[in-house]
Amino acid sequence: MHNKTEDRRPKKTRLALSQALISLMFEKRYESIVIQEILDRANVGRSTFYMHFRDKDELLIEGTQGLAEFLRSAQAASAAPAGMRHEKVIGYSLAMFEHAYEHRQLYWALVGGPGWIIFRQRLEDILMEIMKEDARAIFRKKNPSDVPFELFIYYLASTFISTMTWWHNRRNSIPPKEINELFRGMVLPTLAAHLN
């Protein structure tokens, strides 16, 4: 019983720190948040913080673990129409746009600042990992000059994130379903051209 309590403590501490950072991001820009404010909000000591994280950027990345799991589930649950299996590769897209809309104030706090650069890179990594699983099995090289698989996946992830950034910069003025349709309209021809 005692061991279970000890095992839960680090998880609770990490969660408290993550929630503190998020709540502060609703109040001020990410780049202006200092570690001491996070510690005060989470009621955690400085040495405890540094046992878990190097800096607030690492704490921000930690907060993406739940998002990664959510997107993997959305991808797994997505289905492609008959004869259109290439659409499965971006099966996460509507779920991500809906998530971003639901948490738009948090995204608005990030977009345009250093926090967005960190979050964008992490999201790109998550999306590339998710898409690779479905795309690798159906990716087809037509000749040696064709686009390499890694570049193809990078293009899809970058296009998604650029679309999402554009959308957030316009304060999500288009509903999630519509921006998803615009994104899919841009990339589905490319997917169809490279995947069976």
C-alpha positions as CSV (number, residue, x, y, z in Angstrom):
1,M,0.0,0.0,0.0
2,H,2.8,2.4,0.9
3,N,4.6,1.8,-2.4
4,K,1.4,2.6,-4.4
5,T,1.2,6.0,-2.6
6,E,4.8,6.7,-3.4
7,D,4.3,5.7,-7.1
8,R,1.3,8.1,-7.4
9,R,3.2,11.1,-6.0
10,P,5.4,11.8,-9.0
11,K,2.4,11.4,-11.3
12,K,0.3,13.8,-9.1
13,T,3.2,16.3,-9.0
14,R,3.7,16.3,-12.8
15,L,-0.1,16.7,-13.3
16,A,-0.2,19.6,-10.8
17,L,2.7,21.3,-12.6
18,S,1.1,20.8,-16.0
19,Q,-2.2,22.2,-14.8
20,A,-0.5,25.1,-13.2
21,L,1.3,26.0,-16.5
22,I,-2.0,25.7,-18.4
23,S,-3.9,27.9,-16.0
24,L,-1.1,30.5,-16.2
25,M,-1.3,30.4,-20.0
26,F,-4.9,31.6,-19.8
27,E,-3.7,34.6,-18.0
28,K,-0.5,35.6,-19.8
29,R,1.7,34.8,-22.7
30,Y,3.8,31.6,-22.4
31,E,7.1,33.4,-22.8
32,S,6.4,35.7,-19.8
33,I,5.6,32.8,-17.4
34,V,8.5,32.1,-15.0
35,I,9.2,28.9,-13.2
36,Q,8.4,30.5,-9.8
37,E,4.8,31.3,-10.9
38,I,4.3,27.6,-11.9
39,L,5.7,26.5,-8.6
40,D,3.5,28.8,-6.6
41,R,0.4,27.8,-8.6
42,A,1.1,24.1,-8.2
43,N,2.3,24.4,-4.6
44,V,5.5,22.5,-5.5
45,G,9.1,23.2,-4.5
46,R,11.8,24.2,-6.9
47,S,13.9,21.1,-6.3
48,T,10.9,18.9,-6.9
49,F,10.2,20.7,-10.2
50,Y,13.8,20.0,-11.3
51,M,13.6,16.4,-10.4
52,H,10.9,16.1,-13.1
53,F,11.7,18.8,-15.7
54,R,14.7,20.7,-17.0
55,D,12.6,23.8,-17.8
56,K,9.1,25.0,-18.6
57,D,9.5,23.9,-22.2
58,E,9.9,20.3,-21.2
59,L,6.8,20.7,-19.0
60,L,4.9,22.0,-22.0
61,I,5.9,19.0,-24.0
62,E,4.8,16.7,-21.2
63,G,1.3,18.2,-21.5
64,T,1.1,16.8,-25.1
65,Q,1.0,13.1,-23.9
66,G,-2.7,13.1,-23.5
67,L,-3.1,14.7,-26.9
68,A,-1.0,12.1,-28.5
69,E,-3.1,9.3,-27.0
70,F,-6.3,11.1,-28.1
71,L,-5.1,11.4,-31.7
72,R,-3.9,7.8,-31.8
73,S,-7.4,6.7,-30.7
74,A,-9.1,9.0,-33.3
75,Q,-6.8,7.6,-36.0
76,A,-7.5,4.0,-35.0
77,A,-11.3,4.7,-35.0
78,S,-11.4,6.4,-38.3
79,A,-12.6,4.6,-41.4
80,A,-12.0,5.2,-45.1
81,P,-14.7,4.8,-47.8
82,A,-14.4,1.7,-50.0
83,G,-11.7,2.2,-52.6
84,M,-10.3,5.3,-50.8
85,R,-8.0,3.7,-48.2
86,H,-5.6,6.6,-48.6
87,E,-8.0,8.7,-46.6
88,K,-7.3,6.7,-43.5
89,V,-3.8,8.3,-43.3
90,I,-5.3,11.6,-42.2
91,G,-8.1,10.0,-40.2
92,Y,-7.1,12.1,-37.1
93,S,-7.8,15.5,-38.8
94,L,-11.4,16.2,-37.8
95,A,-10.7,15.1,-34.2
96,M,-7.7,17.4,-34.0
97,F,-9.6,20.4,-35.4
98,E,-12.4,19.7,-32.9
99,H,-9.9,19.4,-30.0
100,A,-8.2,22.6,-31.1
101,Y,-11.5,24.4,-31.3
102,E,-12.6,23.1,-27.9
103,H,-9.4,24.4,-26.4
104,R,-9.0,27.4,-28.6
105,Q,-8.2,29.9,-25.8
106,L,-5.2,27.8,-24.9
107,Y,-4.1,27.5,-28.5
108,W,-4.5,31.3,-28.9
109,A,-2.2,31.8,-26.0
110,L,0.5,29.7,-27.7
111,V,0.2,30.8,-31.4
112,G,2.8,33.4,-32.5
113,G,5.1,32.9,-29.5
114,P,8.0,30.6,-28.5
115,G,5.6,28.2,-26.9
116,W,3.9,27.6,-30.3
117,I,7.3,26.7,-31.8
118,I,7.8,24.0,-29.1
119,F,4.2,22.8,-29.3
120,R,4.2,22.8,-33.1
121,Q,7.3,20.6,-33.3
122,R,5.9,18.1,-30.8
123,L,2.6,18.0,-32.6
124,E,4.4,17.5,-35.9
125,D,6.3,14.5,-34.4
126,I,3.0,13.1,-33.1
127,L,1.2,13.4,-36.4
128,M,4.1,12.0,-38.4
129,E,4.3,9.0,-36.1
130,I,0.5,8.4,-36.4
131,M,0.5,8.7,-40.2
132,K,3.5,6.5,-40.7
133,E,1.6,3.5,-39.3
134,D,-1.2,3.7,-41.9
135,A,0.8,5.1,-44.8
136,R,3.8,2.8,-44.8
137,A,1.7,-0.2,-45.8
138,I,0.2,1.5,-48.8
139,F,2.9,3.9,-49.9
140,R,4.0,3.2,-53.4
141,K,7.3,4.4,-55.1
142,K,6.7,4.7,-58.8
143,N,10.3,5.3,-59.8
144,P,13.6,6.3,-58.1
145,S,12.8,10.0,-58.5
146,D,9.6,9.8,-56.6
147,V,9.1,11.6,-53.3
148,P,10.8,9.8,-50.4
149,F,8.4,8.4,-47.8
150,E,9.7,10.5,-44.9
151,L,9.3,13.7,-47.0
152,F,5.8,12.7,-47.9
153,I,4.8,12.2,-44.3
154,Y,6.6,15.5,-43.3
155,Y,4.6,17.3,-46.0
156,L,1.3,16.0,-44.7
157,A,2.1,16.9,-41.1
158,S,3.4,20.4,-42.0
159,T,0.4,21.1,-44.2
160,F,-1.9,20.1,-41.3
161,I,-0.1,22.3,-38.8
162,S,0.1,25.3,-41.3
163,T,-3.7,25.0,-41.8
164,M,-4.3,24.9,-38.1
165,T,-2.0,27.9,-37.5
166,W,-3.8,29.9,-40.2
167,W,-7.1,28.9,-38.7
168,H,-6.1,30.0,-35.1
169,N,-4.6,33.2,-36.4
170,R,-8.1,34.0,-37.7
171,R,-9.6,33.2,-34.3
172,N,-11.2,29.9,-35.6
173,S,-13.7,31.9,-37.7
174,I,-14.5,28.8,-39.7
175,P,-16.1,25.8,-37.9
176,P,-14.0,22.7,-37.3
177,K,-15.9,20.6,-40.0
178,E,-15.3,23.3,-42.6
179,I,-11.6,23.8,-41.9
180,N,-11.2,20.0,-41.9
181,E,-12.9,19.8,-45.4
182,L,-10.5,22.5,-46.7
183,F,-7.5,20.7,-45.3
184,R,-8.6,17.4,-46.8
185,G,-9.4,19.0,-50.1
186,M,-5.8,20.2,-50.3
187,V,-4.1,17.0,-49.4
188,L,-6.3,14.2,-50.6
189,P,-5.2,14.5,-54.2
190,T,-1.6,14.2,-53.1
191,L,-2.5,11.2,-50.9
192,A,-4.4,9.6,-53.8
193,A,-1.4,10.1,-56.2
194,H,1.0,8.4,-53.9
195,L,-1.1,5.7,-52.2
196,N,-3.1,2.9,-53.6
